[in-house]
Amino acid sequence: METERSSHSICRWTFHAGAGGFVPGDMIPEWGPGKLDTSGVVRLIAEEIRPRLPEHVELGIELHYDYEVNESNAEAVAHELVAGGIHLALITPGAHRHFAYGGIASLDARERKSAEDFGLRTVDIAYGPLRPAWHPDPEASPTLAIWNGSFGYDIATVGIREMYGNLRESLAGLCRYEADKGGELYIALEPKPNEGHPAMLIPTVASGIVIWKNLAEECGVNLTRKGINKEFGHSQMTGLDHVYDTVEEVEQGMLVHMHLNSQGYDNGITLGGPGKFDIDQALRVNGMNVAIAGLVRQAGFRRWKGHDIQRRPYDNAEQAIDRIVRSILAWEACAQAERELDGQLLLRHLAERRTAQAEDMMRTAVVNAYAYFDRWYIPA
């Protein structure tokens, strides 16, 4: 069976000793500070994850500036990426670690300026020492993801609108700066309903699309290579439909990156779901993911699919690595099963109100996806 190449990116932040707080902070001591740095993660991906994946899967990495990659380690990280045949798929400002009062949306002018400078340095490091690790295909250039972790508030005042205005102005400035560097990055807003604040300025996919449209109309931002990094679990957290979120992205031409994961409940086995904290479980085989695979295939999406997942608090290193492998294989299995689905027959059933037969077709696709998963899965 010949399958076209598929690009998956693995998040550096998955590899840590433990979250701490309510769960152990030392479950994987060999991944702790001073024992596993970002260059070591790159080697781990090349040596322990890639051999367990089908040959048609290519790998990238996702990094936070400045606590995972920065001016002091970027050259070494880029060297390891090039040596390992792994590409820079996404870089994002780790602003949530530094700015607690709104970041680039802050009403505190000093914080806002500092946060804006932080974002510009993220662009600089992507175009500078990390440039050798970019994919040679311009259509697979890295994503500059803007996660809204610091764009939040907890008091209901008219100041929220002022924050929103600051956010748009700062994003416009970032886009102009990146355009002057070459305009080769994709820039994606990543929505989330909460965390690290009770309320956020970009809570949903639709709200992210609205901001981009405003930036184009009011600030002259060119929307080429601009869009959304939808995370499945973020949509699920707030009770939204991540399948329909994908439709919105596709219809607006704003599907530039995806974070594949799960709130857990969508496999009918593990618990989780809307209203829960961000569980970040691995992607699972299910009918919704078969449907999303069809939507993105029809849209011609060939870019990076990131796995923003966390191991379970009780996992050791072997089990944590296995979660990543399973997540990648689950998507590939859903995508392969969707390609074999008779789409015309499915639509005919729906047009004729034969919804039970349409459900049967989707159920068969899920069964086939599980079969592909089992065929590809190689235990550690």
N, C-alpha and C positions, 0 to 999 in steps of 0.2 A: 504494500500500500504506500503510494507516494503522497506525501503531505507537504504543502508549502511551508516555508520557514515561519516560525511564530516567535515573537519577541516578548520575553518575560523579564521583569526586573524585580530584584530582591532588595528589601529595605535593610539598610545598615542597622536601624534601631531595633530590629528583631533580636539581635545578638547581645544579650546582657545577662548578668548573673541572676537577676531577679528584680521584681518591681519594688519590693519592700512594702512598708505600710501594713496593710491587712494580710499580705501574703509574704512568703519568705523572700528575702533579698539576696540569698546566697545559694540558691538551688543549683546553679551551674558556676561554681567558683572559677573554673578555667576560662570563663567568659567575662570575668570581672575586670575592673580598671587595672591597668598595668599588665594585664595578661593577654588580652585580645584587643588589638587596636584595629583601625579601619583597614590597613594593609593586610592584617591577619584575616579579617573577614573576607576580603577578596580572595585570598588563597584558599580559605575554607570553602567558599562557593565553588571555586574551580576544581578542588580536589575531592570534595565530599558530596556535592549536590549535582554538578553537571554530569558525572558518570551514571547517575540514576535516572536521567531524563532521555527521552527519544532524541534522535539525532537532529530532527527538524527544529528543535527548540534552541534559540540563542538567548544569552543571558546578559542582563545589565544590572546596575546597582543604583540605589537611590540614597542620597546623602543630605544631611542637615549641615549647613554652615551655621555656626562655627565650631560646634562641639563634636562633629564627626569628621569634618574636613575643614581645614583652615590654611592660612598662609604658611604655617610651619610644617604641615605634613602633606600638602596637596601634590607636590612633585613626586613624593614616594608613593602616594596612592595611585596617581596616574601611571607610574611605572608598573605597578603591580597589575593594574587593569589591562594595560597594553600587553604585558607578558602573559596574562591569563586569558586573553581574548574575550574580555568582558568589557562592556561599554558603560559610559556614564549615561544613564537613562533619565534621571531626574535629580535636580538639586533644589533645595528649599531653604529659605532663611529660618533658622531656629529661633525666631523672634520671641516665641512664647517663653523661652528660658530667661529672657532679659527684660521684657516689657509687660508690666502687669496692669497698665492703665489705658489700654487701647492701642498701643503700638503706633502704626502710621495713621490711625484714626484718632489718636489721643487728643483731648482738649488741653493737655499740658504741652505747650509748644516745644519744650526741651525734649520731652520723651519722643514726640513725633519726629523731630529732626534727627535724633539719634537712631530711631527705628528706620527712617528713610535711608540714612547712611549705611545702616546694616544691610538693607536690601541691595544697595548699589555694590557693596563689597561682595555680595553673593554673585552678582552678575560678573564682576571682575574676575573672580576665581574660576568661574565656569569658562570664560573666554581666555583666561590666562593659563595657569599651570595644569588645569584639567582638560584643556582643549585636545591634547593628543588622544584622550580616551573617548572622544566622540565617535559615534558610528560613522563610517565613510559615506553612507547614504544620507543625503541632506534631509530626506523625509523621515529619518529616524534620529534626527538631532534631539538633544536632551530637552526635557520639559523644565522650565522654571516654575515650580508650583508655589502658589501663594495660599498657604493654609491660614484660616481665619482664627487660629488659636489665641491670638492676642487682640483681635478686633471685637471685643465684647464689652458688656456693661452689666450692672446689677441694680441700677436705680432708674426708675421710670421718670424721665424728665424730658423737656424739650431739647436738652443737649444731645439726645440720640441723633437728631437730624443734623446737628453740627458735626458730630462724629462721622456720619455717613458722607457728608460733604468733604471732610478731610480725607476720608478713605479714597474717594474718587480722585481727588486732586493728587494724592500721593501715588496712586496706581498709574495715573496718567504720566507723572514724572518718571516713574520706573520704566514704563513702556518707551518713553522718549529716550531714556538713557540706554536701554537695551538696543533700540533701533540704531542709535549712533554707533554702537559696538559692531553692528552688522545685521541685526534683525534675524538671526539664524535660529535662536531658541524658540521653542513653543512656550507660551505663557498661559498657565492654567490657574483659575481660581478653584480652590477646593472647599466646598461647602460643608458645614457641620452645624447642627442645631444648638449644641452646647459643648462645654469643655474647651478651654479653661475658664469660661465665664458661664453664668446661668443663661445668658442670652447673647446671641452673636449677630454680627452685621451681615453675614452671608450664610444664612441657615440652610438654604435649599439650592438645588440646581437651578430652579427658575429664578431665584434672587441673584445668582451669579450671572445668568444670562442677561438679566435686566441691567446690572451694573455695566457689563460690556457694551450693551446697546447705548447706554447713557454716555459712556466714555467715547464712543464713536461719534455720537451726535453733538455732544457738548464740548468735548476736548480734542476732537479730531484724531483720536487713536485709530490707527489702521488695525482692523480685526483679523488680518491675515496671521495665521498661526496663533490665534488667541482662542481661548475656550475654557472648558471645564474639566477638572479632574474629579469625576464622580467616584465616591467610595460607596460600594454597595452597603456596607454596614452603617454608614452615616445616614443614608436614606431610611434604612430599616429602623434605626434608633428612634426616629421621629414618626414612625408609622406610615411613611410614604412608600410609593411603589417604584422600586429601582428599575423595573422594566420600562415604565412610562417615562421616568427620568431620562433613560437612554433615548427614547423617542424624541423628547424635547431637544436633547443635545444634537441628535442626527438632523432633525428638521432645521435647526438653527446653524448647522455647520460648525458646531463647537465641541465636537468629540475629539479631544487631543490627547487624553491620557485617561487611564482607568486604574482605580485601586480595587482589586478583587479581594473580597473577604466576606465574612458572614457574622451576623449576630447570633448564630448558632441554631436558632429554632427552625430554620428552613429545610432541615433534613429530616424533621420528624423524630429525631433521636435526642439531640443535645438541647439543653434549655437556653433561653435567652429571649430576644425579641424586642419589640417596641417598648420604650419606657425604661429600658435597662441602660447601664453604663456601657461604654464602648468596649465590647468584648474582644473584637479583632480576631475572631476565629478564622481558620483556613477556609477557603472556598470549598463548597461541596457540590457534588453532582445533584442537580435537581432540574425540574422543568423550567423554572424561571431563568436559570443560567443558560439552558438550551435556547430559550427565546432571545435572550440578550446576545448570545453568540450569533444568532441569525440576523438580528438588527445591525450589529456592527459589521458583519460580513457584507450585507447588502449595501452598507454605507461606504464600503471600501476601506475600512479602518485596518491599517497595517502597523500601527505604532505600538508603543510599549504598554504592556499590561503589568502593573505593579502589584505585588502581593504584600499589602500592608497588614501583616498578621503578627500576633503574639502567641508564643507557646502557652500552654496551660501552666499555671503556677507550680504544678507538681512534676513537670517534665525535666528529664535530664537532657544532656546535650544531644544524645542520639535521637531521642524522641522529638526534640525541638527541630532538629534538621529534617526529620521525617515529616513534620507538619508542613514545611515549605515544599518538599517534594510532592506531597499529596495535593496541596493547593494548586500547583502548576498542572499536575496531571488531571485534576478535576476539570479545569478549564479546557484543556486539550481534548478530553473525552467528550465534554459537552459540545465543543466546536465540531469535532469529527462526526458525532451523531447528528448534529443539525445539518451538516452538509449532505448527509444521506437521506434526510427527510424530504418527502415529496411535497414541496411547498405549494404547488398548484392544487394538489388534491386537498391539502389542509385548508386553503382558502375557499375551495369549492364547498367543502363540508360546512365551513362557517357561513358562507353566503346562503346555503340551503338550510340553515339552522340545525344542522346535524352536529350539535355541539358534543354529544357523547362520543361520536366517531372522531371528532377533532381531539378530544381528550385522550381517546385510545391511541391516536398517533403520537401525541406528546408523551404518553406513558411508555410507549414502545421506544421512543427516542431516548428516554431516561434509562430504560433497561439496557439499550445498546451502549449508552455512555458508560454505565457501570462495567459492561463487558470490556470496553476499551481501557478503562481505568485498570482493571485487573490484568489486562494483557501487558500494559506498560509498567505497572508498579513493580519495582525491584526492592525487596526488603534490604535493610542495612546489613 
